[in-house]
Amino acid sequence: MTLTTEPRKVDAESAPVSPRMFAHAVFATGQYEQMIEWYGKVLNARVVAGGPFLTFMSFDQEHHRLAFINQPKLMTRDGKQAGLDHLAYTLPDLGTLLNTYARLKKAGIMPVWPVNHGLTTSLYYQDPDGHRVEFQVDNFDTVEELQGWFSRPEFADNPIGVGFDPEALITLYEAGAPRSELIRIGWPEVKTEQI
């Protein structure tokens, strides 16, 4: 064995380190095929390796972002168990979010909760096991604008957000409404300079 010339030491007192990235999520499921099909459609994910017990999927350059373990005796979530509430994915812009909505609607997959959180415009979908997936776009371009939103009375009164009709948003988007109006859908009128 060739030893490195640089001395190395593991130190329990070293500074905390944040993860470099979120690597993957693994689902144990009783609806194995349905989950693989659903995530394939919703995330445009592809199977990179799989078999009757375990399947790995990815939607980017990572070797896998999702894995599914086939456990036929498991039941679906009914919202009464503790656990992960949802996985959220940021999309590049509002047009991409609306195109995703249209693509999934065509495939028969509808959002269970379209919501303008204020800081994001989001569409939540529910997988066959009852987990939710959020697609979001940021509503603010800068941290300063976002901090301004957090100090608004609208946020203090309603930190969750307001529901909206995706079809109405598409109508406004296709009519050429400005982004400043689109990102406020569902909220009372607030001038941009007030945020």
C-alpha positions in Angstrom: 0.0 0.0 0.0 1.3 3.4 -0.9 0.7 6.0 1.7 -0.1 9.7 1.0 2.6 12.1 1.9 0.1 14.6 3.2 -0.8 14.0 6.8 -4.6 13.5 7.4 -6.6 13.6 10.6 -10.3 13.1 11.2 -11.5 15.7 13.7 -14.8 15.5 15.6 -14.4 19.2 16.4 -14.2 20.3 12.7 -16.7 22.9 11.4 -20.1 21.5 10.4 -20.4 20.9 6.7 -23.6 21.2 4.6 -24.4 18.5 2.1 -23.1 19.2 -1.5 -26.5 18.2 -2.9 -29.6 16.2 -2.2 -28.9 12.9 -3.9 -32.0 10.8 -4.0 -35.3 9.7 -2.4 -36.2 6.0 -1.9 -39.8 4.9 -1.6 -40.9 1.5 -0.2 -44.2 0.9 -2.0 -47.0 -1.6 -2.3 -47.8 -0.1 -5.8 -44.5 -0.7 -7.4 -45.4 -0.5 -11.1 -47.8 2.4 -10.6 -45.2 4.5 -8.7 -42.6 3.9 -11.4 -45.0 4.8 -14.1 -46.3 7.9 -12.3 -42.8 9.3 -11.5 -41.7 8.6 -15.0 -44.5 10.8 -16.3 -44.5 13.5 -13.7 -40.7 14.0 -13.5 -39.9 12.9 -17.0 -37.7 10.3 -15.3 -36.2 7.3 -16.9 -35.4 3.9 -15.4 -31.7 3.5 -15.2 -31.7 0.0 -13.6 -34.5 -2.1 -12.3 -36.0 -5.5 -11.6 -38.9 -7.0 -9.7 -37.7 -5.8 -6.3 -35.8 -2.5 -6.8 -35.9 0.2 -9.5 -33.6 3.2 -9.9 -34.7 6.3 -11.9 -33.1 9.6 -12.9 -34.2 12.8 -14.6 -30.7 14.4 -15.0 -27.0 13.4 -15.0 -27.1 11.8 -11.5 -27.0 8.0 -11.5 -30.3 8.0 -9.7 -32.6 10.5 -8.1 -35.4 8.1 -7.1 -35.5 4.4 -6.1 -38.5 2.2 -5.5 -38.5 -0.9 -3.3 -41.3 -3.4 -4.1 -43.1 -4.3 -0.8 -46.6 -5.5 -1.9 -48.0 -5.6 1.6 -47.5 -1.9 2.3 -50.6 0.3 2.3 -50.9 3.8 0.9 -50.7 6.9 3.0 -54.0 8.4 4.3 -52.6 11.6 5.7 -52.8 10.3 9.3 -49.2 9.1 9.6 -46.2 11.1 10.4 -43.7 11.4 7.6 -42.4 13.4 4.8 -45.0 15.9 3.6 -43.7 16.5 0.0 -40.7 16.7 -2.3 -40.4 20.1 -4.1 -38.7 20.7 -7.4 -37.9 24.2 -8.7 -38.6 24.8 -12.4 -36.8 27.6 -14.4 -39.8 29.8 -15.0 -43.5 30.2 -15.1 -43.8 29.1 -18.7 -42.1 25.8 -17.8 -44.5 25.3 -14.8 -47.5 25.9 -17.0 -46.2 23.6 -19.8 -45.7 20.9 -17.1 -49.3 21.4 -15.9 -50.6 21.1 -19.5 -48.4 18.0 -20.2 -49.5 16.2 -17.0 -53.2 17.2 -17.6 -53.0 15.6 -21.0 -51.7 12.4 -19.3 -54.7 12.6 -16.8 -52.6 13.8 -13.9 -54.1 16.9 -12.2 -52.6 18.9 -9.3 -54.2 18.4 -5.9 -53.3 21.9 -4.7 -52.4 24.8 -7.0 -51.2 27.5 -4.6 -49.4 30.8 -4.7 -47.3 30.8 -1.6 -46.3 34.4 -2.2 -42.6 33.4 -2.4 -43.4 30.7 -5.0 -46.1 29.8 -7.4 -46.6 26.1 -6.9 -48.5 23.0 -8.2 -48.8 20.0 -5.9 -49.4 16.5 -7.3 -50.1 13.3 -5.4 -48.5 10.1 -6.3 -50.3 6.7 -6.1 -49.0 6.1 -2.5 -50.3 9.5 -1.3 -47.0 11.4 -1.3 -47.0 14.9 -2.7 -44.7 16.4 -5.3 -44.5 20.2 -5.6 -43.3 22.0 -8.8 -42.5 25.6 -8.0 -41.2 28.7 -9.6 -39.7 31.6 -7.5 -41.8 34.7 -7.5 -39.0 37.1 -6.6 -35.7 37.7 -8.4 -33.7 38.9 -5.4 -33.2 38.0 -1.8 -34.1 41.6 -1.0 -37.5 41.3 -2.7 -38.1 38.0 -0.9 -37.3 39.6 2.5 -39.6 42.4 1.6 -42.4 39.9 1.1 -41.7 38.3 4.5 -42.2 41.7 6.1 -45.6 42.3 4.4 -48.9 42.0 6.3 -50.2 39.6 3.7 -47.4 37.1 4.7 -48.0 37.6 8.4 -51.7 37.0 7.9 -51.3 34.0 5.6 -47.9 32.4 5.5 -49.3 29.4 3.5 -50.7 31.2 0.5 -53.8 31.3 -1.7 -55.2 28.8 -4.1 -55.5 29.7 -7.8 -57.0 28.2 -10.9 -54.2 27.0 -13.2 -56.5 27.5 -16.3 -57.0 31.1 -15.3 -53.3 31.6 -14.9 -52.7 30.1 -18.4 -55.3 32.4 -19.9 -53.5 35.4 -18.4 -50.1 34.1 -19.4 -51.1 33.5 -23.0 -52.7 36.9 -23.1 -49.4 38.5 -22.3 -50.0 39.6 -18.8 -46.8 40.9 -17.1 -44.9 38.7 -14.8 -45.6 41.1 -11.9 -49.3 40.3 -12.3 -48.9 36.6 -12.9 -46.9 36.0 -9.7 -49.6 37.8 -7.7 -52.4 35.5 -8.8 -54.9 35.0 -6.0 -53.4 37.7 -3.7 -54.9 41.1 -3.2 -53.5 44.0 -5.3 -50.0 45.0 -4.0 -47.8 47.4 -5.8 -44.4 46.0 -6.6 -42.7 49.0 -5.0 -44.5 48.1 -1.7 -42.7 44.8 -1.6 
